[in-house]
């Protein structure tokens, strides 16, 4: 990663914002970047226990804040039996009843009145390159209230819902329309979650899915067909994030070629990247 950063002549660390940083779904896509010291993270986590865990194990390039990011109004935070289902929205019991395993996890055990803050109004937050967001249904209002902050970003990884588990929750289509209006297009699905419709149980496992789509993690990137609107620094960061977070070598190659064509990088930069990939493959196979 450091060799690629040098090749791209990155002027500063990649800045990642993580809204809903509660580490319940495994490692975040930027973990290896953080371990390599090539990115910094500003995270938001309103749940006290999860925030304490993040604070206890954070490194020198991590900052975590307790803000509830939303539309800037006073709201009710619904604390659910499963912390991963805690949301500004109310769980929809009619939808949850379709999935026997999920229904008890969405039980609201406490309701806390809280003030939310618009993403654009977070004074501690400087320009950032990538957004990772998982806020159980409040994604759309955050995108809409953060258009100025998002103007510099080149990649977004967000959770989207095909079956909405909360009352008045925006669906995948709503999210897609908003992000396209801001100049992003879908790039990849790092994870797709399916869930068995009750009362079906396969092989005695109530969590083993068949076909029903529930949620997915989806990555959006800047629309490359409008690449002329991106600054050299944005293209560099998109190349770096594409390689380091998502393994999108084609995306990185496209960006490097664009930077060559602009005269921002030397004419052999793309060849050097291919050589870097080859050396990485040889090292891996040697091990």
PALOTOR-280031 format. One record per residue: x, y, z of N, C-alpha, C in turn; residue in three letters. Coordinates in Angstrom, 2 decimals, m for minus. Layout:
<rs>
R       n_x       n_y       n_z      ca_x      ca_y      ca_z       c_x       c_y       c_z   mardo
R         X         Y         Z         X         Y         Z         X         Y         Z     ALA
...
</rs>
This chain:
<rs>
R       n_x       n_y       n_z      ca_x      ca_y      ca_z       c_x       c_y       c_z   mardo
R      0.82     m1.21      0.00      0.00      0.00      0.00      0.86      1.26      0.00     UNK
R      1.94      1.23      0.76      2.80      2.40      0.80      3.49      2.62     m0.54     UNK
R      3.82      1.53     m1.23      4.43      1.66     m2.56      3.44      2.28     m3.54     UNK
R      2.18      1.89     m3.44      1.16      2.47     m4.31      0.94      3.94     m3.98     UNK
R      0.96      4.26     m2.70      0.81      5.66     m2.29      1.93      6.51     m2.88     UNK
R      3.14      5.96     m2.90      4.28      6.68     m3.48      4.10      6.82     m5.00     UNK
R      3.64      5.75     m5.65      3.44      5.78     m7.10      2.42      6.86     m7.46     UNK
R      1.36      6.96     m6.65      0.29      7.93     m6.92      0.66      9.34     m6.47     UNK
R      1.79      9.45     m5.77      2.24     10.75     m5.25      1.15     11.40     m4.40     UNK
R      0.60     10.60     m3.47     m0.44     11.11     m2.58      0.15     12.16     m1.65     UNK
R     m0.54     13.28     m1.55     m0.03     14.39     m0.73     m0.41     14.25      0.74     UNK
R     m1.44     13.43      1.03     m1.87     13.29      2.41     m2.55     11.94      2.60     UNK
R     m2.78     11.59      3.87     m3.44     10.33      4.18     m4.88     10.35      3.66     UNK
R     m5.34      9.19      3.23     m6.74      9.04      2.85     m7.60      9.23      4.10     UNK
R     m8.62     10.05      4.00     m9.50     10.31      5.15    m10.80      9.54      4.96     UNK
R    m11.06      8.63      5.89    m12.28      7.81      5.86    m13.20      8.25      6.99     UNK
R    m14.47      8.42      6.69    m15.49      8.70      7.70    m16.36      7.45      7.85     UNK
R    m16.57      7.03      9.09    m17.36      5.84      9.38    m18.52      6.25     10.29     UNK
R    m19.72      6.29      9.74    m20.91      6.65     10.51    m21.65      5.37     10.90     UNK
R    m21.74      5.16     12.21    m22.24      3.89     12.72    m21.08      2.92     12.80     UNK
R    m20.04      3.32     13.53    m18.77      2.59     13.53    m18.77      1.36     14.44     UNK
R    m19.91      1.07     15.06    m20.04     m0.10     15.92    m19.53     m1.35     15.19     UNK
R    m18.45     m1.97     15.69    m17.80     m3.06     14.94    m18.49     m4.41     15.13     UNK
R    m19.72     m4.54     14.63    m20.48     m5.78     14.84    m20.49     m6.69     13.63     UNK
R    m20.09     m6.18     12.47    m20.19     m6.97     11.24    m18.83     m7.31     10.66     UNK
R    m17.85     m7.52     11.52    m16.53     m7.87     11.02    m15.69     m6.64     10.72     UNK
R    m14.57     m6.86     10.07    m13.61     m5.80      9.82    m14.14     m4.82      8.78     UNK
R    m13.91     m3.53      8.97    m14.31     m2.54      7.97    m13.40     m2.64      6.75     UNK
R    m13.83     m2.14      5.60    m13.04     m2.30      4.37    m11.71     m1.57      4.41     UNK
R    m11.58     m0.59      5.28    m10.35      0.20      5.36     m9.37     m0.32      6.41     UNK
R     m9.63     m1.47      7.03     m8.81     m1.94      8.14     m7.34     m2.07      7.76     UNK
R     m7.06     m2.68      6.61     m5.66     m2.88      6.22     m4.97     m1.54      5.94     UNK
R     m5.70     m0.58      5.42     m5.14      0.75      5.21     m4.76      1.39      6.54     UNK
R     m5.63      1.22      7.51     m5.38      1.78      8.84     m4.17      1.12      9.48     UNK
R     m4.08     m0.19      9.35     m2.95     m0.93      9.92     m1.63     m0.53      9.24     UNK
R     m1.71     m0.19      7.95     m0.50      0.20      7.22     m0.14      1.67      7.43     UNK
R     m0.99      2.41      8.13     m0.72      3.81      8.39     m0.88      4.71      7.19     UNK
R     m1.78      4.33      6.25     m1.96      5.14      5.04     m3.33      5.82      5.01     UNK
R     m4.09      5.71      6.11     m5.36      6.42      6.18     m5.63      6.86      7.60     UNK
R     m6.54      7.80      7.75     m7.03      8.20      9.06     m8.54      8.05      9.06     UNK
R     m9.12      7.83     10.23    m10.55      7.54     10.34    m11.20      8.49     11.34     UNK
R    m12.31      9.08     10.93    m13.18      9.79     11.85    m14.47      9.00     11.94     UNK
R    m14.75      8.46     13.12    m15.92      7.61     13.28    m16.97      8.24     14.18     UNK
R    m18.22      7.88     13.94    m19.34      8.36     14.76    m20.08      7.15     15.30     UNK
R    m20.27      7.12     16.63    m20.98      6.01     17.25    m21.69      6.51     18.51     UNK
R    m23.04      6.61     18.48    m23.77      7.15     19.62    m24.01      6.17     20.76     UNK
R    m23.87      4.87     20.52    m24.10      3.90     21.58    m22.89      3.86     22.51     UNK
R    m23.13      4.13     23.79    m22.04      4.35     24.74    m21.10      3.15     24.85     UNK
R    m21.65      1.96     24.91    m20.80      0.77     25.07    m19.93      0.54     23.83     UNK
R    m20.53      0.67     22.66    m19.76      0.50     21.42    m18.71      1.58     21.28     UNK
R    m19.05      2.83     21.64    m18.10      3.92     21.57    m16.92      3.68     22.50     UNK
R    m17.20      3.16     23.70    m16.13      2.88     24.66    m15.17      1.82     24.12     UNK
R    m15.71      0.82     23.44    m14.86     m0.21     22.84    m13.96      0.38     21.76     UNK
R    m14.53      1.25     20.95    m13.75      1.89     19.88    m12.65      2.78     20.47     UNK
R    m12.99      3.53     21.50    m12.03      4.42     22.12    m10.89      3.64     22.77     UNK
R    m11.24      2.48     23.35    m10.24      1.69     24.09     m9.19      1.09     23.18     UNK
R     m9.55      0.78     21.96     m8.61      0.08     21.08     m8.14      0.92     19.90     UNK
R     m8.47      2.20     19.90     m8.12      3.04     18.75     m6.63      3.28     18.68     UNK
R     m6.16      3.53     17.46     m4.76      3.85     17.22     m4.57      5.34     16.99     UNK
R     m3.36      5.75     16.63     m3.06      7.18     16.49     m3.78      7.88     15.35     UNK
R     m4.30      7.11     14.40     m4.97      7.73     13.25     m6.48      7.63     13.32     UNK
R     m7.02      7.38     14.51     m8.45      7.19     14.68     m9.04      8.21     15.65     UNK
R    m10.18      8.78     15.29    m10.93      9.68     16.15    m12.38      9.24     16.14     UNK
R    m12.98      9.10     17.32    m14.37      8.67     17.40    m15.18      9.69     18.20     UNK
R    m16.36     10.03     17.67    m17.21     11.06     18.26    m18.59     10.47     18.54     UNK
R    m19.28     10.99     19.57    m20.57     10.41     19.96    m21.77     11.00     19.25     UNK
R    m21.55     11.85     18.26    m22.67     12.53     17.60    m23.63     11.54     16.94     UNK
R    m24.92     11.87     17.01    m25.94     11.14     16.25    m26.13     11.93     14.95     UNK
R    m25.66     11.38     13.86    m25.78     12.07     12.57    m27.17     11.82     12.01     UNK
R    m27.82     12.90     11.59    m29.17     12.77     11.06    m29.58     14.02     10.30     UNK
R    m30.81     14.45     10.53    m31.33     15.61      9.79    m31.24     16.91     10.58     UNK
R    m30.65     16.86     11.78    m30.47     18.06     12.58    m31.59     18.36     13.54     UNK
R    m32.59     17.49     13.63    m33.71     17.70     14.54    m33.57     16.83     15.78     UNK
R    m34.42     17.09     16.76    m34.47     16.23     17.94    m35.25     14.97     17.59     UNK
R    m34.71     13.83     17.94    m35.29     12.56     17.52    m35.32     11.57     18.69     UNK
R    m35.98     10.46     18.46    m35.98      9.34     19.40    m35.05      8.26     18.87     UNK
R    m34.07      7.88     19.67    m33.18      6.78     19.32    m33.76      5.51     19.93     UNK
R    m34.16      4.58     19.07    m34.75      3.32     19.52    m33.66      2.30     19.80     UNK
R    m33.44      2.01     21.08    m32.43      1.03     21.48    m33.05     m0.35     21.40     UNK
R    m32.51     m1.19     20.54    m33.09     m2.51     20.33    m32.33     m3.59     21.09     UNK
R    m32.97     m4.73     21.23    m32.37     m5.86     21.94    m31.04     m6.24     21.30     UNK
R    m30.98     m6.21     19.99    m29.72     m6.39     19.27    m29.18     m5.00     18.95     UNK
R    m27.99     m4.69     19.45    m27.46     m3.33     19.27    m27.34     m2.96     17.80     UNK
R    m27.15     m3.96     16.95    m27.03     m3.68     15.52    m28.32     m3.24     14.87     UNK
R    m29.43     m3.31     15.59    m30.71     m2.87     15.05    m31.17     m1.54     15.66     UNK
R    m30.39     m0.98     16.57    m30.72      0.32     17.15    m30.78      1.37     16.04     UNK
R    m31.82      2.22     16.07    m32.07      3.09     14.94    m32.86      4.33     15.35     UNK
R    m32.74      5.37     14.54    m33.61      6.54     14.68    m35.02      6.23     14.21     UNK
R    m35.17      5.14     13.48    m36.48      4.71     12.99    m37.03      3.62     13.90     UNK
R    m38.36      3.46     13.86    m39.02      2.45     14.69    m39.10      1.13     13.93     UNK
R    m38.65      0.03     14.54    m38.76     m1.27     13.87    m40.20     m1.56     13.44     UNK
R    m40.34     m2.08     12.24    m41.65     m2.38     11.67    m42.01     m3.83     12.02     UNK
R    m42.88     m4.00     12.99    m43.19     m5.33     13.48    m43.88     m6.19     12.42     UNK
R    m44.63     m5.58     11.52    m45.28     m6.37     10.47    m44.24     m6.99      9.54     UNK
R    m43.21     m6.23      9.20    m42.16     m6.78      8.34    m41.31     m7.78      9.10     UNK
R    m40.97     m7.46     10.33    m40.14     m8.36     11.12    m40.82     m9.71     11.34     UNK
R    m42.15     m9.71     11.34    m42.88    m10.96     11.55    m42.67    m11.96     10.42     UNK
R    m42.14    m11.47      9.29    m41.83    m12.37      8.18    m40.60    m13.22      8.46     UNK
R    m39.81    m12.80      9.45    m38.52    m13.45      9.72    m38.43    m13.77     11.21     UNK
R    m38.66    m15.03     11.56    m38.75    m15.43     12.97    m37.51    m15.06     13.78     UNK
R    m36.34    m15.20     13.19    m35.12    m14.93     13.93    m34.94    m13.44     14.19     UNK
R    m35.34    m12.61     13.24    m35.12    m11.17     13.36    m36.09    m10.50     14.33     UNK
R    m37.30    m11.02     14.44    m38.34    m10.32     15.20    m37.91    m10.01     16.64     UNK
R    m37.40    m10.97     17.41    m37.01    m10.63     18.78    m35.82     m9.67     18.85     UNK
R    m34.96     m9.71     17.83    m33.79     m8.83     17.84    m34.20     m7.37     17.67     UNK
R    m35.34     m7.13     17.04    m35.83     m5.78     16.81    m36.71     m5.26     17.92     UNK
R    m36.76     m5.95     19.04    m37.55     m5.48     20.18    m36.92     m4.22     20.76     UNK
R    m37.70     m3.17     20.90    m37.20     m1.91     21.46    m37.21     m2.02     22.98     UNK
R    m36.04     m1.90     23.59    m35.92     m2.02     25.05    m35.75     m0.67     25.73     UNK
R    m35.49      0.37     24.96    m35.37      1.71     25.54    m35.52      2.74     24.42     UNK
R    m35.99      3.90     24.78    m36.11      5.01     23.83    m35.47      6.24     24.45     UNK
R    m34.53      6.83     23.72    m33.77      7.96     24.24    m33.98      9.16     23.32     UNK
R    m34.39     10.27     23.92    m34.51     11.50     23.15    m33.12     12.06     22.92     UNK
R    m32.80     12.36     21.69    m31.45     12.81     21.36    m31.49     13.88     20.28     UNK
R    m30.49     14.72     20.29    m30.35     15.74     19.25    m29.47     15.19     18.15     UNK
R    m29.92     15.30     16.93    m29.09     14.86     15.81    m28.39     16.08     15.20     UNK
R    m27.34     15.80     14.47    m26.59     16.86     13.80    m26.42     16.51     12.34     UNK
R    m26.64     17.47     11.48    m26.45     17.26     10.04    m24.97     17.02      9.76     UNK
R    m24.68     16.15      8.81    m23.30     15.87      8.46    m22.58     17.15      8.04     UNK
R    m23.25     18.00      7.30    m22.64     19.26      6.87    m22.32     20.20      8.03     UNK
R    m22.94     19.98      9.19    m22.75     20.88     10.32    m21.75     20.38     11.35     UNK
R    m21.11     19.25     11.10    m20.12     18.72     12.04    m18.82     19.50     11.88     UNK
R    m18.55     20.38     12.84    m17.40     21.28     12.70    m16.07     20.54     12.83     UNK
R    m16.06     19.42     13.54    m14.82     18.67     13.71    m14.40     17.93     12.44     UNK
R    m15.31     17.84     11.48    m15.08     17.01     10.30    m14.54     17.84      9.13     UNK
R    m13.33     17.50      8.72    m12.73     18.14      7.55    m13.09     17.34      6.30     UNK
R    m12.62     17.81      5.15    m12.90     17.11      3.88    m12.44     15.65      3.98     UNK
R    m13.23     14.76      3.42    m12.88     13.33      3.48    m13.03     12.70      2.11     UNK
R    m12.42     11.52      1.98    m12.34     10.84      0.68    m13.33      9.69      0.53     UNK
R    m13.61      9.02      1.64    m14.48      7.85      1.59    m15.43      7.86      2.77     UNK
R    m16.67      7.44      2.53    m17.66      7.30      3.59    m18.10      5.86      3.69     UNK
R    m18.04      5.32      4.90    m18.68      4.04      5.19    m19.82      4.34      6.16     UNK
R    m21.00      3.82      5.86    m22.16      4.17      6.66    m23.08      2.97      6.85     UNK
R    m23.50      2.78      8.10    m24.44      1.71      8.45    m25.23      2.21      9.65     UNK
R    m26.40      2.79      9.39    m27.16      3.45     10.46    m28.61      2.97     10.51     UNK
R    m28.84      1.79     10.00    m30.14      1.15     10.15    m31.31      2.04      9.72     UNK
R    m31.27      2.46      8.47    m32.42      3.12      7.88    m32.32      4.63      7.75     UNK
R    m31.34      5.26      8.42    m31.23      6.72      8.38    m30.24      7.20      7.32     UNK
R    m29.80      6.30      6.46    m28.78      6.67      5.48    m29.22      7.82      4.58     UNK
R    m30.44      7.76      4.07    m30.88      8.75      3.10    m30.85     10.17      3.67     UNK
R    m31.34     10.34      4.89    m31.36     11.69      5.47    m29.95     12.20      5.71     UNK
R    m29.02     11.30      5.96    m27.63     11.72      6.15    m27.03     12.15      4.82     UNK
R    m27.29     11.39      3.76    m26.81     11.79      2.44    m27.38     13.16      2.04     UNK
R    m28.65     13.35      2.33    m29.30     14.60      1.94    m28.81     15.79      2.77     UNK
R    m28.47     15.54      4.04    m28.02     16.63      4.90    m26.49     16.75      4.91     UNK
R    m25.83     16.02      4.00    m24.37     16.07      3.95    m23.83     16.30      2.56     UNK
R    m24.62     16.93      1.71    m24.22     17.09      0.32    m22.95     17.91      0.17     UNK
R    m22.75     18.91      1.02    m21.54     19.72      0.92    m20.31     18.92      1.33     UNK
R    m20.40     18.19      2.44    m19.28     17.38      2.90    m18.97     16.26      1.91     UNK
R    m20.01     15.71      1.30    m19.83     14.60      0.37    m19.27     15.04     m0.98     UNK
R    m19.24     16.33     m1.21    m18.81     16.83     m2.51    m17.37     16.45     m2.84     UNK
R    m16.55     16.27     m1.81    m15.15     15.90     m2.04    m14.94     14.39     m2.09     UNK
R    m15.88     13.64     m1.52    m15.72     12.18     m1.42    m15.76     11.52     m2.79     UNK
R    m15.04     10.41     m2.91    m15.01      9.68     m4.18    m15.59      8.28     m4.08     UNK
R    m15.82      7.80     m2.85    m16.37      6.45     m2.69    m17.24      6.40     m1.44     UNK
R    m18.31      5.65     m1.53    m19.23      5.45     m0.41    m19.57      3.98     m0.31     UNK
R    m19.42      3.41      0.87    m19.94      2.07      1.11    m21.10      2.20      2.10     UNK
R    m22.27      1.80      1.66    m23.47      1.95      2.48    m24.27      0.66      2.51     UNK
R    m25.01      0.49      3.59    m25.97     m0.60      3.63    m27.27     m0.12      2.98     UNK
R    m27.88     m0.99      2.18    m29.17     m0.69      1.57    m30.12     m1.84      1.87     UNK
R    m31.40     m1.52      1.88    m32.41     m2.52      2.21    m33.33     m2.79      1.03     UNK
R    m33.54     m4.06      0.77    m34.51     m4.50     m0.24    m35.87     m4.73      0.42     UNK
R    m35.84     m5.25      1.66    m37.03     m5.35      2.50    m36.80     m4.42      3.67     UNK
R    m37.62     m3.39      3.82    m37.38     m2.39      4.85    m37.89     m2.88      6.20     UNK
R    m36.99     m2.91      7.19    m37.30     m3.45      8.52    m37.79     m2.39      9.49     UNK
R    m37.82     m1.13      9.05    m38.24     m0.03      9.93    m39.38      0.74      9.28     UNK
R    m40.19      1.37     10.09    m41.30      2.16      9.58    m40.77      3.37      8.80     UNK
R    m41.33      3.59      7.62    m40.96      4.72      6.75    m39.47      4.71      6.36     UNK
R    m38.88      3.53      6.29    m37.47      3.42      5.91    m37.31      3.54      4.40     UNK
R    m36.40      4.40      3.92    m36.12      4.45      2.48    m35.56      3.12      1.99     UNK
R    m35.90      2.76      0.78    m35.43      1.50      0.21    m34.18      1.72     m0.64     UNK
R    m33.68      0.65     m1.20    m32.51      0.70     m2.08    m32.73      1.71     m3.21     UNK
R    m33.92      1.71     m3.79    m34.19      2.63     m4.89    m34.07      4.09     m4.49     UNK
R    m34.53      4.42     m3.29    m34.44      5.80     m2.80    m32.98      6.22     m2.63     UNK
R    m32.18      5.32     m2.06    m30.76      5.60     m1.85    m30.06      5.78     m3.19     UNK
R    m30.37      4.89     m4.13    m29.72      4.93     m5.44    m30.00      6.25     m6.16     UNK
R    m31.24      6.69     m6.13    m31.59      7.95     m6.80    m30.83      9.13     m6.19     UNK
R    m30.74      9.16     m4.87    m30.05     10.28     m4.21    m28.56     10.30     m4.55     UNK
R    m27.91      9.15     m4.47    m26.47      9.12     m4.71    m26.15      9.39     m6.19     UNK
R    m27.00      8.92     m7.09    m26.80      9.24     m8.51    m26.93     10.75     m8.72     UNK
R    m27.86     11.38     m8.02    m28.03     12.83     m8.17    m26.81     13.59     m7.66     UNK
R    m26.02     12.95     m6.80    m24.80     13.58     m6.28    m23.56     13.18     m7.08     UNK
R    m23.75     12.44     m8.17    m22.62     12.12     m9.04    m21.95     10.79     m8.79     UNK
R    m22.63      9.90     m8.06    m22.08      8.56     m7.79    m22.84      7.51     m8.60     UNK
R    m22.17      6.40     m8.88    m22.81      5.25     m9.52    m22.44      3.98     m8.76     UNK
R    m23.28      2.94     m8.83    m22.94      1.68     m8.16    m21.67      1.06     m8.75     UNK
R    m20.88      0.48     m7.87    m19.62     m0.15     m8.31    m19.58     m1.64     m7.97     UNK
R    m19.92     m1.99     m6.73    m19.84     m3.41     m6.35    m20.71     m3.70     m5.14     UNK
R    m21.00     m4.98     m4.97    m21.71     m5.47     m3.78    m20.72     m6.30     m2.95     UNK
R    m20.09     m5.74     m1.94    m19.19     m6.53     m1.09    m19.92     m7.64     m0.34     UNK
R    m21.20     m7.41     m0.02    m21.96     m8.43      0.71    m23.44     m8.29      0.38     UNK
R    m24.09     m9.44      0.20    m25.54     m9.48     m0.01    m26.13    m10.44      1.02     UNK
R    m27.09     m9.94      1.76    m27.70    m10.75      2.82    m29.09    m11.20      2.39     UNK
R    m29.28    m12.51      2.43    m30.60    m13.10      2.20    m31.11    m13.66      3.53     UNK
R    m32.43    m13.84      3.61    m32.99    m14.31      4.88    m34.18    m15.22      4.60     UNK
R    m34.33    m16.30      5.38    m35.45    m17.23      5.14    m36.78    m16.65      5.62     UNK
R    m37.79    m16.74      4.78    m39.12    m16.29      5.15    m39.77    m17.34      6.06     UNK
R    m40.31    m16.87      7.17    m40.97    m17.76      8.13    m42.22    m18.39      7.47     UNK
R    m42.54    m19.67      7.76    m41.94    m20.54      8.78    m40.90    m21.51      8.23     UNK
R    m40.38    m21.27      7.04    m39.46    m22.22      6.42    m38.15    m22.31      7.20     UNK
R    m37.70    m23.54      7.44    m36.41    m23.79      8.09    m35.69    m24.85      7.26     UNK
R    m34.47    m24.54      6.84    m33.68    m25.46      6.01    m32.62    m26.15      6.86     UNK
R    m32.61    m27.48      6.82    m31.61    m28.28      7.54    m31.53    m27.92      9.02     UNK
R    m32.66    m27.56      9.59    m32.71    m27.25     11.00    m32.08    m25.93     11.39     UNK
R    m31.69    m25.13     10.40    m31.03    m23.85     10.67    m31.95    m22.70     10.27     UNK
R    m32.55    m21.99     11.24    m33.49    m20.93     10.91    m32.85    m19.72     10.25     UNK
R    m31.52    m19.70     10.18    m30.82    m18.59      9.54    m30.37    m18.91      8.11     UNK
R    m30.50    m20.17      7.69    m30.05    m20.54      6.35    m31.03    m20.00      5.31     UNK
R    m30.57    m19.13      4.41    m31.49    m18.48      3.48    m31.79    m19.31      2.24     UNK
R    m32.84    m18.90      1.55    m33.12    m19.39      0.21    m32.90    m18.22     m0.76     UNK
R    m33.97    m17.56     m1.17    m33.85    m16.53     m2.21    m34.18    m15.11     m1.77     UNK
R    m34.87    m14.94     m0.63    m35.37    m13.61     m0.28    m34.24    m12.64      0.06     UNK
R    m34.09    m11.61     m0.76    m33.13    m10.56     m0.49    m33.58     m9.75      0.72     UNK
R    m32.63     m9.41      1.59    m32.94     m8.58      2.74    m32.17     m7.26      2.67     UNK
R    m30.86     m7.33      2.73    m30.00     m6.15      2.74    m28.74     m6.43      1.93     UNK
R    m27.97     m5.39      1.70    m26.68     m5.55      1.04    m25.78     m4.39      1.40     UNK
R    m24.49     m4.63      1.36    m23.51     m3.55      1.37    m23.17     m3.25     m0.08     UNK
R    m23.28     m2.00     m0.46    m23.01     m1.61     m1.83    m22.01     m0.46     m1.84     UNK
R    m21.11     m0.50     m2.81    m20.11      0.56     m2.97    m20.52      1.44     m4.14     UNK
R    m20.53      2.74     m3.90    m20.72      3.73     m4.96    m19.42      4.49     m5.17     UNK
R    m19.12      4.79     m6.43    m17.95      5.59     m6.75    m18.38      6.74     m7.65     UNK
R    m17.49      7.71     m7.80    m17.76      8.80     m8.72    m17.95      8.27    m10.14     UNK
R    m18.86      8.87    m10.86    m19.19      8.45    m12.22    m18.00      8.73    m13.14     UNK
R    m17.34      7.67    m13.59    m16.14      7.82    m14.41    m16.45      8.38    m15.80     UNK
R    m17.69      8.32    m16.22    m18.03      8.92    m17.51    m18.04     10.45    m17.42     UNK
R    m17.90     10.96    m16.21    m17.80     12.41    m15.98    m16.48     12.72    m15.27     UNK
R    m15.45     11.97    m15.60    m14.18     12.06    m14.88    m13.55     13.45    m14.99     UNK
R    m13.92     14.20    m16.03    m13.34     15.54    m16.20    m13.74     16.48    m15.07     UNK
R    m14.77     16.11    m14.31    m15.21     16.96    m13.20    m14.42     16.68    m11.92     UNK
R    m13.59     15.65    m11.93    m12.82     15.28    m10.74    m11.45     15.94    m10.76     UNK
R    m10.99     16.35     m9.59     m9.66     16.93     m9.47     m8.62     15.82     m9.48     UNK
R     m7.36     16.14     m9.75     m6.30     15.11     m9.69     m6.25     14.41     m8.34     UNK
R     m6.41     15.16     m7.25     m6.37     14.53     m5.92     m7.52     13.56     m5.73     UNK
R     m8.70     13.90     m6.24     m9.84     12.98     m6.15     m9.57     11.70     m6.93     UNK
R     m9.00     11.83     m8.11     m8.71     10.65     m8.92     m7.65      9.78     m8.26     UNK
R     m6.66     10.41     m7.65     m5.64      9.66     m6.93     m6.26      8.86     m5.78     UNK
R     m7.14      9.52     m5.04     m7.76      8.83     m3.90     m8.69      7.71     m4.37     UNK
R     m9.38      7.92     m5.47    m10.24      6.87     m6.00     m9.41      5.67     m6.43     UNK
R     m8.27      5.92     m7.05     m7.37      4.83     m7.44     m6.89      4.07     m6.22     UNK
R     m6.51      4.80     m5.19     m5.94      4.20     m3.98     m7.01      3.40     m3.23     UNK
R     m8.18      3.99     m3.04     m9.27      3.31     m2.33     m9.74      2.09     m3.12     UNK
R     m9.85      2.23     m4.44    m10.28      1.11     m5.26     m9.38     m0.11     m5.08     UNK
R     m8.07      0.14     m5.05     m7.11     m0.96     m4.88     m7.13     m1.50     m3.46     UNK
R     m7.01     m0.62     m2.47     m6.78     m1.04     m1.09     m8.03     m1.58     m0.40     UNK
R     m9.19     m1.00     m0.68    m10.42     m1.40      0.01    m11.21     m2.46     m0.73     UNK
R    m11.21     m2.40     m2.05    m12.14     m3.23     m2.81    m11.47     m4.15     m3.82     UNK
R    m10.16     m4.07     m3.97     m9.47     m4.93     m4.93     m9.89     m4.66     m6.35     UNK
R    m10.31     m3.43     m6.65    m10.80     m3.08     m7.98     m9.64     m2.58     m8.84     UNK
R     m8.87     m3.53     m9.34     m7.67     m3.19    m10.10     m8.01     m2.44    m11.38     UNK
R     m9.15     m2.77    m11.99     m9.54     m2.07    m13.21     m9.82     m0.60    m12.94     UNK
R    m10.45     m0.32    m11.81    m10.72      1.06    m11.42     m9.42      1.82    m11.20     UNK
R     m8.48      1.19    m10.52     m7.20      1.83    m10.26     m6.45      2.09    m11.55     UNK
R     m6.45      1.12    m12.46     m5.78      1.31    m13.74     m6.38      2.47    m14.53     UNK
R     m7.70      2.54    m14.55     m8.37      3.62    m15.27     m7.94      4.97    m14.71     UNK
R     m7.92      5.08    m13.39     m7.56      6.34    m12.76     m6.11      6.72    m13.04     UNK
R     m5.22      5.74    m12.99     m3.81      6.03    m13.26     m3.62      6.49    m14.71     UNK
R     m4.32      5.85    m15.62     m4.22      6.27    m17.03     m4.73      7.71    m17.20     UNK
R     m5.81      8.04    m16.51     m6.35      9.40    m16.59     m5.33     10.40    m16.05     UNK
R     m4.66     10.06    m14.97     m3.66     10.95    m14.38     m2.46     11.09    m15.31     UNK
R     m2.10     10.01    m16.01     m1.04     10.08    m17.02     m1.45     11.03    m18.14     UNK
R     m2.66     10.86    m18.63     m3.13     11.68    m19.75     m3.16     13.17    m19.39     UNK
R     m3.39     13.45    m18.13     m3.40     14.84    m17.68     m1.99     15.39    m17.41     UNK
R     m1.00     14.51    m17.44      0.35     14.92    m17.14      0.62     15.06    m15.65     UNK
R     m0.29     14.53    m14.83     m0.13     14.61    m13.37      0.87     13.56    m12.89     UNK
R      0.83     12.38    m13.49      1.78     11.31    m13.18      2.65     11.05    m14.40     UNK
R      3.85     10.49    m14.20      4.73     10.18    m15.33      4.09      9.21    m16.31     UNK
R      4.57      9.21    m17.53      4.01      8.37    m18.58      4.16      6.88    m18.34     UNK
R      5.02      6.48    m17.42      5.20      5.05    m17.13      4.48      4.62    m15.86     UNK
R      3.60      5.46    m15.31      2.95      5.15    m14.03      2.11      3.88    m14.12     UNK
R      1.38      3.71    m15.22      0.54      2.52    m15.35      1.40      1.27    m15.45     UNK
R      2.51      1.33    m16.18      3.43      0.19    m16.26      4.00     m0.13    m14.88     UNK
R      4.29      0.88    m14.11      4.82      0.66    m12.77      3.77      0.00    m11.87     UNK
R      2.51      0.37    m12.05      1.45     m0.25    m11.27      1.32     m1.73    m11.63     UNK
R      1.38     m2.04    m12.92      1.31     m3.45    m13.34      2.48     m4.24    m12.75     UNK
R      3.65     m3.65    m12.75      4.82     m4.29    m12.16      4.62     m4.52    m10.66     UNK
R      4.01     m3.55    m10.00      3.73     m3.69     m8.57      2.79     m4.87     m8.34     UNK
R      1.77     m4.99     m9.17      0.83     m6.11     m9.04      1.54     m7.44     m9.28     UNK
R      2.41     m7.48    m10.27      3.14     m8.72    m10.57      4.05     m9.11     m9.42     UNK
R      4.74     m8.15     m8.85      5.63     m8.45     m7.73      4.84     m8.91     m6.52     UNK
R      3.65     m8.33     m6.34      2.80     m8.74     m5.23      2.33    m10.18     m5.43     UNK
R      1.97    m10.52     m6.67      1.53    m11.88     m6.97      2.66    m12.88     m6.75     UNK
R      3.86    m12.53     m7.17      5.02    m13.41     m7.00      5.35    m13.62     m5.54     UNK
R      5.23    m12.55     m4.75      5.49    m12.66     m3.32      4.48    m13.56     m2.65     UNK
R      3.19    m13.41     m3.04      2.12    m14.22     m2.46      2.28    m15.68     m2.82     UNK
R      2.58    m15.94     m4.09      2.74    m17.34     m4.53      3.98    m17.98     m3.90     UNK
R      5.00    m17.15     m3.64      6.22    m17.66     m3.02      6.01    m18.09     m1.59     UNK
R      5.04    m17.43     m0.95      4.73    m17.81      0.42      3.87    m19.06      0.50     UNK
</rs>
